[in-house]
Amino acid sequence: MDYTAHPTAIIDHGARIGPGTRIWHWVHVCAGADIGSGCSLGQNVYVGNRVRIGDKVKIQNNVSVYDGVTLEEGVFCGPSMVFTNVYNPRASIRKSSRMHSWSACPPDTSAG
């Protein structure tokens, strides 16, 4: 093992991690992840399957990197960032060909 991992880190069998990489407290690296050399993964980072992280990437605390995301060499990720695998995000929920909208405030029904 050419990388350093805190005892609380979960590194699934099959994950590829480059030399000199440091993995801190409560990190979870999934089996299909490919992490380059000289990286730093801060506390509580999640790295999904089919994630590619280049060399010398710094990922700070509480970052989630989900399936299909690639971070190229030298990328810096600030605290609590989320890289999602939702390619067409919507703020509404589609159900049975009807569109349901969510509002922060219910409609005013007192006027009459």
C-alpha positions, 0 to 999 in steps of 0.5 A: 500500500503506497497511500495513507488511510485513516483507520476509519476510512472505508476503501472497498476492494477493487478501488485503485489509489495512487502512491502518496495519496492521503485519505482522512477520517470517515472517507468512503471510496467505492470499488470502481473508483480510480484515484491518482497519486499525491491526492488528499481526500478530507474527512467524510468524503464519498467517492463513488464507482466509475469516478476518476480522480487525477493526480494532485487533486485536493478534496476538502471535507464533506465532498461527494463525488458520484458515479461518472464524474472525472476530476482532472489533474490538480483540481481543488474541491472546496468543503461540502461540494457535491458532484452529482450524476443527474444530467438533467436536473429538475426542481419538479417531480414528474408523476403519471404524465402530470407535473407536480410543483413544490412551493415554499409558501402555500397559496393564499386561500383567505381572499374571497 
